[in-house]
Amino acid sequence: MKEVATGEKAKVIAVLTTKDDYAKEELERLVETAGGEVEDAIFYTRKPDPANYLGKGKLEKLKAMVEVYEADLVVFDSELTPSQQRNLQDVLDTRVIDRSELILDIFAIHATTREGKLQVELAQLQYELPRLVGSGKVLSRLGGGIGTRGPGETKLETDRRRILRRISQLKKELKEVEVEREVQRKGRVENHIPMVAIAGYTNSGKSTLLRALSNTDVLAADQLFATVSPKSARVKLLSGREAVFVDTVGFIERLPTQLIESFKSTLEEIAYSDLILVLGDLSNLKRLRRQLITVEQVLAEIGAGNIPRILVLNKLDLLDHADIAAIEHEFPTAVFVSAKREIGLSTLLKHVERALAERENLYELSIPWEKWGLFSSYRDHVTVISEQYEENLIKVKFICSPELYSKLSSLKLEGGG
């Protein structure tokens, strides 16, 4: 976002490709999150012009609006080619960005961890590279003879090489982080701690839900993409068992492909989870239906389409009883909660435990007293049904995953069950 005086918001003109109130509202929220304010908007629903995206009449109108509002920035709610972006900036004499660059800017604002900063920088450089090349077709002709030499061309080639080196370095560093994440993931698997991913559209309340369930100080803000890096916390279920809940990066329509690629290891946390809580925002029902479609599309895209899930509809406190009844009819399997008011959390945890138990079985073991301490160390990962104390052993019935049972079965009394 273009720098303006301290405390002032950048003046923005928006260009939308659909007369859809939802799209306009979302773009305004994105601009606001990035530190700007939409002063006015124009709509262009025709086929994009290869050179300037807009037709001659709309381009003249946009130029007049930029001058009237003294706009710092023009934001297109669509993808611009490098040449379109360059041509528009030449005509309008102000900075022009598209939806992808705007979202990348917001991610850069909210990236606080080392991994998050690396991922955002990688995405930004991958976005910038073709635009650097696009700013001078001469790049493809470097070294091609008379008329292809000059300081401008040399600088572009130098910048391109610098960006390529930096991209290579970032990928190497992210690979190291990915290895660390894999070690942590294996540790959870070996300790038989189930993982529950909280996924949903940006600003649906994922961080607030994790905070309410875990009683931890997870940042929760009324902003788009407030969470860039995943945050996890252990949550004690109603049976006393524990599960790791992970708050993941929010989804949005037309999430930039550069971000999906750069955040691959982060999004894999969802793909490796045992259960997904798909969180929806009840504050706008029209928006809810559309956002849930987007969430399902992204889950499929990252390889998480077949993981069991629970639909959790948040911000229940904003609805009246009539609205709730209608939504319950439309989404009969959903769990309704208010993460902010901590309403419905016990019901949600019951559903989580039930869903996790569907992949578990009932077992019985006769365990010698001297090995009971080892069994007890797994109490947070099993559901004990009954314990029968005898002279030399304890007979215990419990529910757990087949993988954990294969480990616990080594504790049984020789010749016993």
Beta strands, then each sheet from edge to edge (+ up, - down):
strand 1: 10-16
strand 2: 36-43
strand 3: 73-76
strand 4: 95-98
strand 5: 195-200
strand 6: 231-236
strand 7: 242-247
strand 8: 275-281
strand 9: 309-314
strand 10: 335-336
strand 11: 361-368
strand 12: 383-389
strand 13: 393-400
sheet 1: 2+ 1+ 3+ 4+
sheet 2: 6+ 7- 5- 8- 9- 10-
sheet 3: 11+ 13- 12+
end
